[in-house]
Amino acid sequence: MNPLLDRLTLAFALAGGALLCALVLAVTASILGRWLFDTPLLGDVELMQLGCAVAIAAALPYCQWHGGHVMVNVFTQRAKPHTQRTLDRAGALAAAAIYLLLAWRAGVAVADLRASGETTMLLAIPLWWAYVALVPGLLLAAANALYAVVSGPPQ
C-alpha cells in the first residue's frame, strides 16, 4: 500500500466522520429546541443536506481504498484468479473514470454557482462552498482507484 494515499484517505474519512458527528449534534439541538422551546435550529435541514453530501464525498476514498464497495461476483466467482484480478482492475478503472467525471462536474457547478451567487434559502450559505468541498474527496477516490488499477485491488 502507498503510505501517502493511506494517510490522506484516513484523514478524509476522519474529517467526514467528524462532520457527521457535528451534524448529529446540530440536529439533536434542533429537535430539543423544537421540543422544549418551540424554537428549532434555523436551517437545520440545509446544514444536513450540504453536510451529508460533503461527508459522503470525504468517505468515498476510504471505501475505495479498502475495497468496501458492493461487488456482484455471481458470474465470476468460479473464474480463474487471473480473470478475477483483471475484472477487478477494470472495475477500478471504471470507478476512477466516474470519480473524475463527478469531480469535473462538481468543479463546473462551482463556477456556475459562484457566478450566479445562488445561496441556501434560510442561512444564505453560498452553494458553491459545498460543491468545492466535494472535489478533493472525489479526486482522492479517483487516485485510490487508479492506484488499484496499477497495483491490484485491495486484499
N, C-alpha and C positions, 0 to 999 in steps of 0.2 A: 504494500500500500504506500501511497505517496503521503508523507507526513504533513506537508503543507496543505494539501487538499483535505486531509483528515482533520487537521486543526480548524481550518476555515469552516468545514462542514459542521463540526461540533459547535463552534461559536455561533453559527447561524441558527442551528437547532435550539441552542440555549436561549438566544435572543428571541426567537419565535415563541418558545415556551414561556419566557418571562412576559412577553407581550400578552399572551393568552391569560396568564395569571392576573395581570393588571386589568384586563378586560373583565374577568370574572369578578374581581373586586369592585369594579365600576358598576357592573350590572347588579351585584349584591347591594351596593349602596343605593342604587336607583330603586330596587324593589323595596328595600327597607324604608327609604324615603317616601315612596308611594304609599306603603302600608301604614307607617307610623305618622307621617306628617302630611299626607296627600300632596307631596311635592317630589316627583321623580327627578332624577338627574337629567338635565336638559341635554338632548342629543345622544342619549344612551344607544339608541338604535343605529345612529350614524357612526358612532365610535365602534360598535360591534361589527358593522358591515366593513368598514375600512380596515379595522384592526385584524379581523379574521383573515381577510384577503392577504394582508402583509405577513401574518403569522404562517399561513399555508405556504406562501412563496418561500419563506425562510426555512420551512421544514422539508421542502422538496429535495434539496441537495442531500440531506441526511438519508431520506428514503432511497434515493438513487444510489448513494454511496454504499449502503448496507443491503441493497437488493430487496428492499421492502415493498416494491410494487407487486401488484397481483399478477401472477403469471398463470396462464392456462396451458398446461402441457399434456392435455389428453391425447393429442396426436403424436407427441414427440417423446413421451415417457419411455417408449421401447426403442427409440432411435439410439444409434451409437453415440458415445460420449463426444466424439469429434463433431458430429452433426448437431448435437445439443449446444455445444460451445459456439459453433458457427451461428446458430439461430439466436443464441443469447447476445452475441455481438451485433447481429443485425438488429435485434430489438433495442439494444443500447444506442445504436446509430440512429434509429428512428426516434427514440426518446430525445436524443441530443438535437435532432432537427426540429422537433416540436418545441423543446425548451427555447431554442434560438428563435423560432418563429414567434413564440409568445413574448420573448424579451424584446424583439424588434417591434411588435405591435404595441406593447406597453410603452416603448420609447416614442412611437408615433403618437400615442394617446397623450403622453406627457406634453409634447409640443402643441398638440391641438387644444388640450385643456388649459394649458398655460396661456395660450394666445386668446382663448375665449374668456378666461377669467372665471370659469364655472366653479362654484363652491357648493358645499352641502347646504341644505335648506336652513337648519336651525343654528348650527355652530359656525357657519360660513368658513369652513375649512376648505382651502383650495384642493380640488380633487386631484390635481396633478401631483400633489405630495404623496398620495397613496400609490399612484401609478409608478412614480420614480422609485418608491421603496420596494416595488415588486421586481425591478430589473436585476439587482445584484443576486437575489436568490435564484432567479431563473438562469442567469449566466453561470452561476456556480453549479447548478444542477446539470447544465449542458456540459460544463467542463468535466464533471464527475462521470457523465455518460460517455463522453469521448475517451476518458481515461479507461473506462471499462471496455471500449471497443479495442483499444490498443493492448491493454494488459489482460483482458479477460474479465468476465463478470465476477463480482464478489462471491466468496465461498461461504 
